[in-house]
Amino acid sequence: MRESLYRDFVTLRMPTLPRFSLSSLTVKTLLLSAALCLLLLGLGAMELASSYHGALKQGFNQARVTNLLLAEWIQREFREIDLIQSALARQLGEADFAATSDGPARSALETRLVRAMHGMPQAYDLILVDRNCKLVLSFKVSPGFDASERSYCKAMLANNRDDRFVSERFHTIAGDDVVLATQRVRGDDGKVIGLIGSAVRVEHFQTQINRAMVGNRYDVLIFADKQRQLLARQPMLPKLPTQPVPDPEAEAMIRKQQSEAQYEMTSPFDGRRRLHATRQIEHLPVIVSVGIDKETLLEPWWSKLVLFIASWGVMVLLIVYATRRYLHNVALSEALSIRSAAIDYAAEAIAIADGNGVVQYINPAFRDMTGHRLDEVRGRRQLAELLLEQQPELQEQLAQAIHDGKNWRGELSSTRPDGHHCVETVSVAPVRDQYNELLHIVAIKYDISAAKKLQADLERLANTDELTGLYNRRQFLQRAQEEIARGQRWQRPLSLAMLDLDFFKHINDRYGHGFGDEVLRRFASCIQFNVRLEDVCGRLGGEEFAILLPDTDRYNASLIMERVREAVEQIRLDNPLGGEAVRFTVSIGISELYPGEETPTPLIARADAALYLAKQEGRNCVRTG
């Protein structure tokens, strides 16, 4: 109705004047007044038409900037999951996907997954699925569940290069609506042995989107999958619909594989007309749509129209007032657009520059991260200089990306004003209007130091024995393989010693497992102290240890191990039951690398045989094999 009123208004004609007997001067004055009224009416109509289209353009720009920030948040959520899943994938082997019964291997696997979930607060569940689409481990679903009909399992079996996949929304057997982010796990031969999946409840998206800033109460923020099923919406609906939301424009965007679309649409939920900016998230089956309520957006324009019609009789005075009001509204709307795009309370550091790259706004998080205040940088600093002041060599690369209309992302090491070193991800994107004119440049910085530290901790736990701090069996065998290759290449001697504590089970049974752990720690410290820096020590399991001695033949290895045996024999531990100090001894078997051997297996076998001989000959001795 208002659109038709607008068309009728711009075609209005001057009312017919009454017929009076007028003098020539009066006629000229009236004609001049009528001409002036027609001129003012025409100018006013042109101004109102321009204001109408400008308001729509501003609404689309506001929706697009907000849409871009929401899309970046979604990508960051899945980047955190991807970072931790990648670290886990490098640690898993085929044995982990076979650990379906209770036991040490199963407990260790569950412990690793629990630690990983601590780094993913958005994850509702963490699952392992083997290559046959059978569920191996889940904290919510019983093992053995057949996932062959799930989209994530079909993606694992598909012949494509991308190891990562995010499913559409589906209903779990536990009764939850979730989205599953998965990562293929490959074995040493490069073949797929299973997948890791992190389940994110749909309620998580709703909780996060409820924190976002909305321009007014009729604007909407929507997350949906590519089947147009709602994942979250603000304002929140009492219940998410089970059927896809009818949106022909979004459907056409997905079908044509376009990255974004702008259009008007009437909502099927409340019947309001909105200006939508819809975007497909890169590498994710998720779309983000921001709808700016058209009626609310045009309220200043309708007020101006009513004011213009009511004040036309007084012409110049009220038209000047209306023009000043219009210019004031434009300036106010521009300021509100920049403020609403920033999301003041966001955890990420956000900076916004104009089309020339001059900083116009930074949020409090950016100030806390960099130490710069808004009044110091607004209108004075270039965005590239502000973001990359510690990496000036990247400023030209960033400027070129913006000039080419491309997004720019980087992972940087920075030093905070307080001297704290951190790792940040920086994402910079140009915001253009429908005519491809550069309006703003939006930059987002996020501190990923905690995730990086968690990744380093996971790698350390994967390579070392948690009790003794020595290499675990997997890492020790890998080091042995490297030393064997080096020894064979340069024809250098290499020896391996297998060590086993004598009567360790008796110590455990008599003094308890806590004391047994202390024995293992003291023993590990003793052998590290009495071998060379280049020697490699590892715990293969239980009380069984191994030492790799590069550039050492069996004779010299025997001398070193005899020194270790004597040092162990001198260890005294306070008796937890009282009485004499506790002593223990070690039996040692040594083998030397033969020419042509390429794996640790025969070397370990001969050392095991020598260790068995040492046990037979009374223990607390060193034997070579």
C-alpha positions as CSV (number, residue, x, y, z in Angstrom):
1,M,0.0,0.0,0.0
2,R,2.8,2.4,0.9
3,E,4.6,1.6,-2.4
4,S,1.4,2.6,-4.3
5,L,1.1,5.8,-2.2
6,Y,4.7,6.7,-3.1
7,R,4.0,6.3,-6.8
8,D,0.8,8.4,-6.4
9,F,2.7,11.1,-4.5
10,V,5.4,11.6,-7.1
11,T,2.7,12.1,-9.8
12,L,0.7,14.8,-7.9
13,R,-0.2,17.9,-9.7
14,M,-0.7,21.5,-8.5
15,P,-4.3,22.1,-7.3
16,T,-6.4,24.4,-9.5
17,L,-6.3,28.0,-8.3
18,P,-9.6,30.0,-7.7
19,R,-10.6,32.5,-10.4
20,F,-10.0,36.0,-9.2
21,S,-9.7,39.4,-11.0
22,L,-6.1,40.0,-10.5
23,S,-3.7,42.8,-11.5
24,S,-0.8,42.1,-13.7
25,L,1.6,42.3,-10.8
26,T,-0.5,40.0,-8.7
27,V,-0.8,37.5,-11.6
28,K,3.0,37.6,-12.1
29,T,3.4,37.1,-8.3
30,L,0.9,34.2,-8.3
31,L,2.5,32.7,-11.4
32,L,5.9,33.0,-9.9
33,S,4.6,31.5,-6.6
34,A,2.9,28.7,-8.5
35,A,6.1,28.1,-10.5
36,L,8.1,28.2,-7.3
37,C,5.6,25.7,-5.7
38,L,5.8,23.4,-8.7
39,L,9.6,23.6,-8.6
40,L,9.8,22.9,-4.9
41,L,7.3,20.1,-5.3
42,G,9.4,18.6,-8.1
43,L,12.6,19.0,-6.1
44,G,10.9,17.5,-3.1
45,A,9.6,14.6,-5.0
46,M,13.1,14.0,-6.4
47,E,14.6,14.2,-3.0
48,L,12.1,11.8,-1.5
49,A,12.7,9.3,-4.3
50,S,16.5,9.5,-3.7
51,S,16.0,9.1,0.0
52,Y,13.8,6.0,-0.5
53,H,16.4,4.3,-2.6
54,G,19.2,5.4,-0.3
55,A,17.5,3.9,2.8
56,L,17.1,0.6,1.0
57,K,20.8,0.7,0.0
58,Q,21.8,1.4,3.5
59,G,19.6,-1.4,4.8
60,F,21.3,-3.9,2.4
61,N,24.7,-2.6,3.5
62,Q,23.9,-3.0,7.2
63,A,22.6,-6.5,6.6
64,R,25.7,-7.4,4.6
65,V,28.2,-6.2,7.2
66,T,26.4,-8.0,10.0
67,N,26.1,-11.1,7.8
68,L,29.9,-11.0,7.3
69,L,30.6,-10.8,11.0
70,L,28.3,-13.7,11.8
71,A,29.8,-15.8,9.0
72,E,33.3,-15.2,10.5
73,W,32.0,-16.3,13.9
74,I,30.6,-19.6,12.5
75,Q,33.9,-20.3,10.7
76,R,35.9,-19.6,13.9
77,E,33.7,-22.1,15.8
78,F,34.5,-24.8,13.3
79,R,38.2,-23.8,13.0
80,E,38.7,-24.4,16.8
81,I,37.1,-27.9,16.3
82,D,39.2,-28.6,13.2
83,L,42.4,-27.6,15.0
84,I,41.9,-30.0,17.9
85,Q,40.5,-32.8,15.6
86,S,43.6,-32.6,13.4
87,A,45.9,-33.0,16.4
88,L,43.9,-36.0,17.6
89,A,43.9,-37.6,14.1
90,R,47.7,-37.6,14.0
91,Q,47.7,-39.5,17.3
92,L,45.2,-42.2,16.4
93,G,46.1,-45.6,14.9
94,E,44.2,-48.6,13.7
95,A,44.5,-50.1,17.3
96,D,42.4,-47.2,18.7
97,F,39.5,-48.0,16.3
98,A,39.6,-51.6,17.5
99,A,39.6,-50.7,21.3
100,T,36.0,-51.6,21.8
101,S,36.2,-53.4,25.1
102,D,37.2,-52.2,28.6
103,G,40.9,-52.2,29.2
104,P,43.9,-49.9,29.5
105,A,43.8,-49.0,25.8
106,R,40.2,-48.1,26.0
107,S,40.7,-46.0,29.1
108,A,43.7,-44.2,27.6
109,L,41.7,-43.5,24.4
110,E,38.7,-42.1,26.5
111,T,41.2,-39.9,28.5
112,R,42.6,-38.4,25.3
113,L,39.1,-37.6,24.0
114,V,38.0,-36.1,27.3
115,R,41.1,-33.8,27.3
116,A,40.3,-32.8,23.7
117,M,36.7,-32.0,24.6
118,H,38.0,-29.6,27.3
119,G,39.3,-27.5,24.4
120,M,36.0,-27.6,22.6
121,P,33.3,-26.1,24.9
122,Q,30.9,-26.0,22.0
123,A,31.1,-29.8,21.4
124,Y,28.3,-31.8,22.8
125,D,29.9,-35.2,22.0
126,L,33.1,-36.6,20.5
127,I,32.8,-39.8,18.5
128,L,35.0,-42.3,16.7
129,V,33.7,-44.3,13.7
130,D,35.7,-47.0,12.0
131,R,36.1,-47.5,8.3
132,N,33.1,-49.8,8.3
133,C,30.8,-47.1,9.6
134,K,30.5,-48.8,13.0
135,L,30.5,-46.5,16.1
136,V,33.7,-47.2,18.2
137,L,33.4,-44.7,20.9
138,S,30.9,-42.0,22.0
139,F,30.0,-40.3,25.2
140,K,26.3,-40.2,24.3
141,V,25.6,-43.3,22.1
142,S,26.4,-46.9,22.7
143,P,29.3,-48.4,20.6
144,G,28.3,-50.6,17.6
145,F,25.8,-48.2,16.2
146,D,25.6,-48.5,12.4
147,A,26.2,-45.0,10.9
148,S,26.4,-46.2,7.2
149,E,23.3,-44.2,6.3
150,R,24.5,-41.0,7.9
151,S,25.8,-38.2,5.6
152,Y,29.1,-37.9,7.5
153,C,29.9,-41.7,7.0
154,K,29.0,-41.5,3.3
155,A,31.4,-38.5,3.0
156,M,34.2,-40.5,4.7
157,L,33.7,-43.3,2.1
158,A,33.5,-40.9,-0.8
159,N,36.4,-40.6,-3.2
160,N,37.4,-37.0,-2.6
161,R,40.5,-35.2,-1.3
162,D,38.9,-33.2,1.4
163,D,39.2,-35.0,4.8
164,R,36.9,-32.6,6.6
165,F,33.1,-32.6,6.4
166,V,30.2,-30.9,8.3
167,S,26.8,-32.7,8.2
168,E,23.4,-31.2,7.8
169,R,21.2,-31.0,10.9
170,F,19.9,-34.4,12.0
171,H,18.1,-36.0,14.9
172,T,20.3,-38.4,17.0
173,I,19.1,-41.6,18.6
174,A,19.7,-39.8,21.9
175,G,16.9,-37.3,21.0
176,D,19.1,-34.3,20.2
177,D,19.3,-32.1,17.0
178,V,22.9,-31.8,16.2
179,V,25.4,-30.8,13.4
180,L,28.5,-33.1,13.2
181,A,31.9,-31.8,12.2
182,T,34.1,-34.7,11.1
183,Q,37.8,-35.4,10.2
184,R,39.1,-38.4,8.4
185,V,41.8,-40.4,10.2
186,R,44.5,-41.9,8.0
187,G,47.0,-44.6,8.8
188,D,50.7,-44.7,8.1
189,D,50.0,-45.9,4.6
190,G,47.7,-43.0,3.9
191,K,44.5,-45.1,3.8
192,V,41.4,-44.0,5.7
193,I,41.0,-46.0,9.0
194,G,38.0,-44.1,10.4
195,L,36.8,-40.6,11.4
196,I,36.6,-38.3,14.4
197,G,33.4,-36.4,14.8
198,S,32.4,-33.5,17.1
199,A,28.7,-33.1,17.6
200,V,27.4,-29.5,18.2
201,R,23.9,-29.1,19.5
202,V,21.6,-26.8,17.5
203,E,20.9,-25.2,20.9
204,H,24.6,-24.0,20.9
205,F,24.0,-21.9,17.8
206,Q,20.8,-20.5,19.4
207,T,22.7,-19.6,22.6
208,Q,25.4,-17.8,20.7
209,I,23.2,-16.0,18.3
210,N,21.1,-14.7,21.3
211,R,24.2,-12.7,22.3
212,A,24.5,-10.9,18.9
213,M,23.4,-7.3,18.4
214,V,20.2,-6.8,16.4
215,G,19.3,-3.4,15.0
216,N,15.7,-3.4,16.2
217,R,13.2,-5.9,17.5
218,Y,11.9,-6.7,14.0
219,D,15.3,-7.5,12.4
220,V,16.2,-11.2,12.2
221,L,19.4,-13.3,12.3
222,I,19.1,-16.8,10.8
223,F,21.4,-19.8,10.7
224,A,20.3,-22.7,8.4
225,D,21.8,-25.7,6.6
226,K,21.8,-26.0,2.8
227,Q,18.5,-27.9,3.0
228,R,17.1,-24.6,4.4
229,Q,16.4,-26.2,7.8
230,L,16.7,-23.7,10.6
231,L,19.6,-24.2,13.1
232,A,19.0,-20.9,15.0
233,R,17.0,-17.7,14.8
234,Q,16.9,-14.4,16.5
235,P,14.2,-13.5,17.6
236,M,13.9,-17.2,18.8
237,L,11.0,-19.3,17.7
238,P,9.1,-21.4,20.2
239,K,10.1,-24.5,18.2
240,L,12.2,-24.9,15.1
241,P,10.1,-26.1,12.2
242,T,10.8,-29.6,10.9
243,Q,10.3,-28.6,7.2
244,P,12.7,-26.4,5.2
245,V,12.0,-22.7,5.3
246,P,10.5,-21.5,2.0
247,D,13.1,-19.1,0.5
248,P,13.3,-19.3,-3.3
249,E,16.1,-16.7,-3.5
250,A,18.3,-18.6,-1.1
251,E,17.5,-21.9,-2.9
252,A,18.5,-20.3,-6.2
253,M,21.8,-19.0,-4.6
254,I,22.6,-22.6,-3.4
255,R,21.7,-24.1,-6.7
256,K,23.8,-21.7,-8.7
257,Q,26.7,-22.1,-6.2
258,Q,26.8,-18.4,-5.5
259,S,28.6,-17.2,-2.3
260,E,25.9,-14.5,-1.4
261,A,22.6,-13.0,-2.4
262,Q,20.6,-9.8,-1.5
263,Y,16.8,-9.7,-1.9
264,E,13.5,-8.7,-0.3
265,M,11.3,-11.4,1.2
266,T,8.2,-11.6,3.3
267,S,8.7,-13.8,6.3
268,P,6.5,-16.9,6.5
269,F,6.6,-16.6,10.4
270,D,5.4,-13.1,11.0
271,G,4.5,-11.7,7.5
272,R,6.9,-8.8,7.7
273,R,8.8,-7.6,4.7
274,R,12.6,-7.6,5.1
275,L,15.8,-6.8,3.2
276,H,17.9,-10.0,3.4
277,A,21.7,-10.5,2.9
278,T,22.3,-14.3,2.7
279,R,25.7,-15.9,2.5
280,Q,27.0,-19.5,2.1
281,I,29.8,-20.3,4.7
282,E,32.9,-21.4,2.9
283,H,33.5,-25.2,3.1
284,L,30.5,-25.6,5.4
285,P,26.9,-26.7,4.6
286,V,25.6,-23.6,6.5
287,I,24.0,-20.4,5.3
288,V,23.7,-17.2,7.3
289,S,20.9,-14.7,6.6
290,V,20.4,-11.2,8.1
291,G,17.0,-9.6,7.6
292,I,16.5,-5.8,8.2
293,D,12.9,-5.0,8.7
294,K,11.9,-2.7,5.8
295,E,9.0,-1.0,7.5
296,T,11.2,0.0,10.5
297,L,14.1,1.0,8.1
298,L,11.7,3.3,6.2
299,E,10.1,4.9,9.2
300,P,12.3,8.0,8.9
301,W,11.4,8.2,5.2
302,W,7.6,7.9,5.9
303,S,7.9,10.6,8.6
304,K,9.6,12.9,6.1
305,L,6.9,12.2,3.5
306,V,4.1,13.1,5.9
307,L,5.9,16.1,7.1
308,F,6.5,17.2,3.5
309,I,2.8,16.9,2.5
310,A,1.7,18.6,5.7
311,S,4.1,21.5,5.4
312,W,3.8,22.1,1.6
313,G,1.5,25.1,2.2
314,V,4.3,27.0,4.0
315,M,6.8,25.9,1.3
316,V,10.3,27.2,1.8
317,L,10.5,27.4,5.6
318,L,9.3,23.9,6.3
319,I,11.2,22.5,3.2
320,V,14.4,23.9,4.6
321,Y,13.6,22.3,7.9
322,A,12.8,19.0,6.2
323,T,16.1,19.1,4.3
324,R,18.1,19.8,7.5
325,R,16.2,17.0,9.2
326,Y,17.0,14.7,6.3
327,L,20.7,15.5,6.4
328,H,20.8,15.0,10.1
329,N,19.1,11.6,9.7
330,V,21.6,10.5,7.0
331,A,24.5,11.4,9.3
332,L,22.9,9.7,12.3
333,S,22.1,6.6,10.2
334,E,25.7,6.4,9.0
335,A,27.0,6.6,12.5
336,L,24.6,3.9,13.7
337,S,25.5,1.7,10.8
338,I,29.2,1.7,11.8
339,R,28.4,1.2,15.5
340,S,26.0,-1.7,14.9
341,A,28.6,-3.5,12.6
342,A,31.2,-3.5,15.3
343,I,29.3,-5.4,18.0
344,D,30.9,-3.6,20.9
345,Y,30.8,-6.5,23.4
346,A,32.3,-9.2,21.0
347,A,35.2,-11.2,22.4
348,E,37.1,-10.8,19.1
349,A,39.0,-7.6,18.4
350,I,37.2,-5.8,15.5
351,A,38.3,-2.7,13.5
352,I,36.4,-1.0,10.7
353,A,37.9,1.4,8.1
354,D,36.4,3.5,5.4
355,G,36.9,2.8,1.7
356,N,40.3,4.5,1.8
357,G,41.6,2.2,4.5
358,V,41.5,4.9,7.2
359,V,40.4,3.5,10.6
360,Q,36.9,4.7,11.7
361,Y,36.2,2.4,14.7
362,I,37.8,-0.2,17.0
363,N,35.9,-2.1,19.7
364,P,37.0,-2.4,23.3
365,A,38.4,-5.9,22.7
366,F,40.8,-4.4,20.1
367,R,41.8,-1.7,22.5
368,D,42.6,-4.4,25.2
369,M,44.5,-6.5,22.8
370,T,46.7,-3.8,21.2
371,G,46.7,-0.9,23.7
372,H,45.4,1.6,21.1
373,R,42.5,3.9,22.0
374,L,39.7,4.9,19.6
375,D,40.5,8.6,19.8
376,E,44.2,7.9,18.9
377,V,43.5,6.0,15.7
378,R,40.1,7.2,14.3
379,G,40.8,9.1,11.1
380,R,44.6,9.0,11.7
381,R,45.8,5.5,11.1
382,Q,45.7,3.2,8.1
383,L,44.1,-0.2,8.9
384,A,47.0,-2.2,7.4
385,E,49.5,-0.3,9.6
386,L,47.4,-0.8,12.7
387,L,46.9,-4.6,12.2
388,L,50.4,-5.4,11.0
389,E,52.6,-2.9,12.9
390,Q,54.7,-5.8,14.2
391,Q,54.7,-7.5,10.7
392,P,55.2,-4.5,8.3
393,E,56.4,-6.9,5.5
394,L,52.8,-8.2,5.1
395,Q,51.2,-4.7,4.7
396,E,51.6,-4.6,1.0
397,Q,50.2,-8.1,0.6
398,L,47.1,-7.1,2.7
399,A,46.6,-3.9,0.6
400,Q,46.8,-5.9,-2.6
401,A,44.2,-8.4,-1.5
402,I,41.8,-5.6,-0.6
403,H,42.4,-3.9,-3.9
404,D,41.6,-7.2,-5.7
405,G,38.4,-7.5,-3.7
406,K,39.6,-10.6,-1.8
407,N,39.5,-11.6,1.8
408,W,42.8,-11.8,3.6
409,R,43.6,-14.1,6.5
410,G,46.8,-14.7,8.4
411,E,48.1,-16.3,11.6
412,L,50.6,-14.0,13.4
413,S,52.8,-14.1,16.4
414,S,52.5,-10.8,18.4
415,T,53.6,-9.2,21.6
416,R,51.0,-7.4,23.7
417,P,51.8,-4.1,25.4
418,D,52.3,-5.9,28.7
419,G,55.0,-8.1,27.1
420,H,52.8,-11.2,26.8
421,H,53.5,-13.2,23.6
422,C,50.4,-14.6,21.8
423,V,49.3,-16.1,18.5
424,E,46.5,-14.4,16.6
425,T,44.4,-15.1,13.6
426,V,43.6,-11.9,11.5
427,S,40.8,-11.8,9.0
428,V,40.2,-8.8,6.8
429,A,37.3,-8.5,4.3
430,P,36.2,-5.7,2.0
431,V,32.5,-4.7,2.1
432,R,31.1,-3.5,-1.2
433,D,27.7,-2.3,-2.3
434,Q,25.6,-3.8,-5.1
435,Y,27.5,-1.5,-7.5
436,N,30.9,-3.0,-6.4
437,E,32.0,0.3,-4.7
438,L,34.2,-0.3,-1.6
439,L,32.3,1.0,1.4
440,H,34.2,-0.4,4.4
441,I,37.0,-2.7,5.4
442,V,36.2,-5.0,8.3
443,A,39.1,-6.7,10.3
444,I,38.8,-9.3,13.0
445,K,41.6,-10.5,15.3
446,Y,41.3,-13.5,17.6
447,D,43.7,-14.9,20.1
448,I,44.3,-18.6,19.6
449,S,47.2,-19.0,22.0
450,A,45.2,-21.3,24.3
451,A,44.3,-23.6,21.4
452,K,48.0,-23.6,20.3
453,K,49.1,-24.5,23.8
454,L,46.5,-27.3,24.0
455,Q,47.8,-28.7,20.7
456,A,51.4,-28.7,22.0
457,D,50.3,-30.4,25.2
458,L,48.5,-33.1,23.2
459,E,51.5,-33.7,21.0
460,R,53.7,-34.0,24.2
461,L,51.3,-36.5,25.8
462,A,51.2,-38.5,22.5
463,N,55.0,-38.8,22.5
464,T,56.0,-39.2,26.1
465,D,55.2,-41.5,29.0
466,E,53.2,-39.5,31.4
467,L,54.6,-41.2,34.6
468,T,58.3,-41.1,33.8
469,G,58.7,-38.4,31.2
470,L,60.6,-40.8,28.9
471,Y,59.6,-41.5,25.3
472,N,56.6,-43.8,25.0
473,R,56.7,-47.0,23.0
474,R,55.4,-45.4,19.8
475,Q,57.8,-42.5,19.8
476,F,60.8,-44.7,20.9
477,L,60.2,-47.1,18.0
478,Q,60.0,-44.1,15.6
479,R,63.4,-42.8,17.0
480,A,64.8,-46.3,16.7
481,Q,63.8,-46.5,13.1
482,E,65.5,-43.1,12.4
483,E,68.7,-44.1,14.1
484,I,68.8,-47.5,12.3
485,A,68.5,-45.7,8.9
486,R,71.3,-43.3,9.9
487,G,73.5,-46.1,11.2
488,Q,73.1,-48.2,8.0
489,R,73.6,-45.2,5.8
490,W,76.9,-44.1,7.4
491,Q,77.9,-47.6,8.5
492,R,78.0,-46.6,12.2
493,P,77.5,-49.0,15.1
494,L,74.2,-49.0,17.0
495,S,73.3,-50.9,20.2
496,L,70.0,-51.4,22.0
497,A,69.6,-52.2,25.7
498,M,66.4,-53.8,27.1
499,L,66.0,-53.2,30.9
500,D,63.6,-54.9,33.3
501,L,63.2,-54.2,37.0
502,D,63.7,-57.4,39.0
503,F,60.7,-58.6,41.1
504,F,58.8,-55.4,40.4
505,K,55.4,-57.2,40.8
506,H,56.5,-58.1,44.3
507,I,57.3,-54.5,45.1
508,N,53.9,-53.4,43.8
509,D,52.0,-56.1,45.8
510,R,53.9,-55.4,49.0
511,Y,54.1,-51.6,49.0
512,G,51.2,-50.6,46.8
513,H,51.0,-49.1,43.3
514,G,51.7,-45.6,44.4
515,F,55.1,-46.7,45.7
516,G,55.6,-48.7,42.5
517,D,55.1,-45.6,40.5
518,E,57.7,-43.8,42.6
519,V,60.2,-46.7,41.9
520,L,59.6,-46.3,38.2
521,R,60.1,-42.5,38.4
522,R,63.4,-42.9,40.3
523,F,64.6,-45.6,38.0
524,A,63.8,-43.5,34.9
525,S,65.7,-40.5,36.5
526,C,68.6,-42.8,37.3
527,I,69.1,-44.2,33.8
528,Q,68.8,-40.7,32.2
529,F,71.5,-39.4,34.5
530,N,73.9,-42.2,33.8
531,V,73.7,-42.4,30.0
532,R,74.9,-39.9,27.4
533,L,72.9,-37.0,26.0
534,E,72.7,-38.6,22.6
535,D,71.3,-41.8,24.0
536,V,67.5,-42.3,23.7
537,C,65.6,-43.7,26.7
538,G,62.0,-45.0,26.5
539,R,59.4,-46.9,28.5
540,L,57.9,-49.7,26.4
541,G,55.3,-50.7,29.0
542,G,55.0,-51.7,32.7
543,E,58.6,-52.1,34.2
544,E,60.1,-52.7,30.7
545,F,62.5,-50.0,29.5
546,A,64.8,-49.6,26.5
547,I,67.8,-47.5,25.7
548,L,69.1,-46.8,22.2
549,L,72.9,-46.1,22.0
550,P,74.0,-44.5,18.7
551,D,77.6,-44.9,17.5
552,T,78.2,-47.6,20.2
553,D,79.1,-51.3,19.7
554,R,78.0,-54.0,22.1
555,Y,81.3,-53.9,24.1
556,N,81.0,-50.2,24.9
557,A,77.3,-50.5,25.4
558,S,78.0,-53.2,28.0
559,L,80.3,-50.8,29.9
560,I,77.6,-48.1,29.9
561,M,74.9,-50.5,31.0
562,E,77.1,-51.9,33.7
563,R,77.4,-48.3,35.0
564,V,73.6,-48.0,34.9
565,R,73.1,-51.3,36.7
566,E,75.5,-50.3,39.5
567,A,73.7,-46.9,39.9
568,V,70.3,-48.6,40.2
569,E,71.7,-51.0,42.8
570,Q,72.7,-48.0,44.9
571,I,69.2,-46.5,45.0
572,R,67.6,-46.4,48.4
573,L,63.9,-45.5,48.9
574,D,62.2,-44.9,52.3
575,N,60.2,-47.9,53.3
576,P,56.5,-46.9,53.5
577,L,55.9,-49.7,55.9
578,G,58.8,-48.7,58.1
579,G,62.1,-50.5,58.6
580,E,65.0,-50.9,56.2
581,A,65.1,-48.8,53.0
582,V,63.8,-50.4,49.9
583,R,66.3,-51.5,47.3
584,F,65.8,-52.9,43.8
585,T,67.9,-54.2,40.9
586,V,67.7,-54.3,37.1
587,S,68.4,-57.0,34.5
588,I,69.8,-55.8,31.2
589,G,70.0,-57.4,27.7
590,I,72.1,-55.8,24.9
591,S,72.0,-56.3,21.1
592,E,73.9,-54.7,18.3
593,L,72.6,-53.7,14.8
594,Y,73.6,-56.1,12.0
595,P,74.3,-54.9,8.5
596,G,71.2,-54.9,6.3
597,E,68.6,-54.7,9.1
598,E,66.1,-51.9,8.4
599,T,63.6,-52.2,11.3
600,P,63.9,-52.3,15.1
601,T,62.2,-55.8,15.3
602,P,65.3,-58.1,15.1
603,L,67.3,-55.7,17.2
604,I,64.6,-55.8,20.0
605,A,64.2,-59.5,19.7
606,R,67.9,-60.2,20.3
607,A,68.0,-57.7,23.2
608,D,64.9,-59.5,24.7
609,A,66.7,-62.8,24.4
610,A,69.8,-61.4,26.1
611,L,67.5,-60.0,28.8
612,Y,65.9,-63.4,29.3
613,L,69.4,-64.9,29.7
614,A,70.2,-62.3,32.4
615,K,67.0,-63.3,34.2
616,Q,67.9,-67.0,34.1
617,E,71.4,-66.3,35.4
618,G,70.2,-64.8,38.6
619,R,69.1,-61.2,37.6
620,N,71.0,-58.0,38.4
621,C,73.4,-58.5,35.5
622,V,74.1,-57.4,32.0
623,R,74.2,-59.8,29.1
624,T,74.7,-59.3,25.3
625,G,73.0,-61.2,22.5
